């Protein structure tokens, strides 16, 4: 069945968007859900398939089709076309499973009497999950009889209640639906006021809508009894919108209303939080994707065409600035019909826009907030103003809030309670029962900011609050600058309050600004990968050279050099670090000089200039005095240079020196030493010793709470597990590490881990998805080294599947990037491109590319890769039937095999030796080599290697006349290679078909595999 990549991609995208329209979810959420249903980690696989890369397994396409048909309500012709576009036959059995015959029985028409207002929207966006929760609560006969939705004004409570009511009508969940809303009147052409509810007015409204208009003439006791009888006899949904307008306490009305229900239920909306026997949902703003969709829908309805098709990043600004408030978004859409975005956002926040009480912004703020402000006590108003300093929807824990507000606990806690009950305060995180995080909704913050400096008392009530704001702002800056310095090494705490710290930094004095930026530089550059932001801040510090401490200035230059290195600007990086060295020498800052020489050596190492790297690192190590921790760092880096070269004994010498400092430094400072020694032991084939060192390092990292080092050891434990042949265990370690890296938001670590998961993952589509995400993150970070590694992995995996044209696109991009920065891994790209040329039969081209790869590998003195390249050149020689050259290359490789102790290289060596013996007519000798290769492949759990070794054994058996055994080996080869969607599976299948044919020359149909 012929695949159609473009057609498959279009149909999959069409289905995802249909589900989006039906379920009001973002594309990312839908893709995540489908990916998880298929057993994949998130939606990256679906995104990869949407690029035209159809699944290689029939089971995947069947499950995918079933899910898309079910959720998108797609028909049989669509399903058939989709499966066919993926390259599979659409069977009657599959059609029967997707579209079984059903006999539908029409429900008897149950009249639903309702007095619902008109829905002012076509589709309620972004509320599908909360709708389901509320409907379940209303359906539950054993649950609460009252369901409540609370939230600030303009957040969409009324729209949600209308959607719930409409669904109840459509699905006949109730016999009657009663809608009560406080009557509105307009005063002074500006302010909309509502006639408030009372419990008695609610009874009157219910009676009027249920056909008893004379109930208003009855005494209260008779009204209650009459309504109770009606609500007990008939299943009614009573919806009371804006209960917060009631003149009686909200809790009192709920206590009176509860006994009247059953089986009837009530749905209440209010700006005030609900308590008591109520199933409560607090309504927050729309999330970004849903908010963007909401803006597009509203713009389309209002004919604001340029907004309906605007860049999503611009629409995201609207959503973020309004906190996802539908009312605010509608207001902005109307303005954007004739005003630019920046001006509209400014007017939403600026005091100047409120000069006239008739202005729509003033009416908006008054509608949403003024009534709540009037209810607050003095301490609550002070707390509200203090909270406006914090990042909205991020807020802080109680300690900084207490410090910034200046309120004592006895005043602070009741104020929190009052703000929370009026929906002015959000609880955004609950770490445990003793630690909660509080924040303002963005609209609440804008309310405070806009009115804090108002000149007219009628706007805010009292100008004294401007002084309260100024004092709290100074305390806010003071607290977070001190916090950043105190917690410089605790990146979990920095993560939690990053926005507040940088908000304080914007207003810091010069000296405090420079000191804080330098303290935060390792966090931003080494941990978070936020190069652009860090670069901007550090350049500001450098510009203050004469006004700040020299140590601080050198630190800023050093980190600018690190950023340049990570962005692939190696010449600039080296220039900056040397500049910093010159200044540190003038000020005789020995410890900082040691750090700088460490970086200079690291830079040389990353470019494969190993001798120069050793020179710089030894210079830094020889400085006196340096601390034991800095000495350990230098020794660890020196050992790393030799590890990269495969010079294990030299590496061990430096590592043993580092172990002499073990008692003088913290356990977590020894983690690079445990790591490098573990790598050496692993490369020497001592996997148990490596495992012990990695486990020791992991324990130290976990005890110190150092999640970055924890990731590093989990990765190496994964490598050691794979070296012992435990590939499943390796995947477990790597996935756990990836989870931690995502948790701490360490994008560079995520990028590296995805690159490690790519070659470890069995499933070829999932493997490509890992590599593709790695490339995407590397692009975002601007990290050339990670980008090159991801492009190499993606190109190699696609090449393995025979997708040579697509592979070369990625490889060529990687080659261009690698040559631009003289990256040491560039020779691997030549290696893979040579393999592609070899597999295409372009032998002359392959030879030239392999020669280039060999020259570059020799420059880096990477003996493992030099040997790999020699072995693939042996394969080329076999293709050209140059057996003498093949023998010479194998002898050359055999000379370093014992020293390398590299399972992958040894495996390839025996496979090529088997091919040579088979070509020379000695199938028995060839068989011995293929058996050794198969044994190694099983140890390291390599399905590709096993599939190719089985193919070699099959041809040996056929040449020896053992046709049955040959067939068995061939089937085992096919099984392994099909699972990988490997390009050579076709050749093995052809070999298997020809085994039974009389007179077929087995040698003619077999060719040396990769």
MOMO-V778625 format. One record per run of one state. SS is the DSSP state (H for helix, E for strand, C for the rest). FROM is the first residue (numbers start at 1). LEN is the number of residues. Records with the same first field share a line. If there is no record, write none. Layout:
SS: FROM-LEN + FROM-LEN
This chain:
C: 1-4 + 24-3 + 38-6 + 50-8 + 73-3 + 86-6 + 99-14 + 115-13 + 140-6 + 151-6 + 171-5 + 182-2 + 188-3 + 195-4 + 210-3 + 218-2 + 234-2 + 242-1 + 246-4 + 259-6 + 271-8 + 283-5 + 303-2 + 309-3 + 323-3 + 336-5 + 350-1 + 355-5 + 376-2 + 388-8 + 397-1 + 406-3 + 422-4 + 433-2 + 440-2 + 452-5 + 461-3 + 487-4 + 497-1 + 506-4 + 529-2 + 544-1 + 548-2 + 567-3 + 587-3 + 607-3 + 623-5 + 646-2 + 660-2 + 665-2 + 684-3 + 705-2 + 724-3 + 744-3 + 761-3 + 782-2 + 801-3 + 821-5 + 840-3 + 861-2 + 880-3 + 901-2 + 920-3 + 940-3 + 960-3 + 980-5 + 995-7 + 1006-5
H: 5-19 + 27-11 + 44-6 + 58-15 + 76-10 + 92-7 + 128-12 + 157-14 + 199-11 + 213-5 + 220-14 + 243-3 + 250-9 + 288-15 + 305-4 + 312-11 + 326-10 + 341-9 + 351-4 + 360-16 + 378-10 + 398-8 + 409-13 + 442-10 + 457-4 + 464-23 + 491-6 + 498-8 + 510-19 + 531-13 + 545-3 + 550-17 + 570-17 + 590-17 + 610-13 + 628-18 + 648-12 + 662-3 + 667-17 + 687-18 + 707-17 + 727-17 + 747-14 + 764-18 + 784-17 + 804-17 + 826-14 + 843-18 + 863-17 + 883-18 + 903-17 + 923-17 + 943-17 + 963-17 + 985-10 + 1002-4
E: 113-2 + 146-5 + 176-6 + 184-4 + 191-4 + 236-6 + 265-6 + 279-4 + 396-1 + 426-7 + 435-5
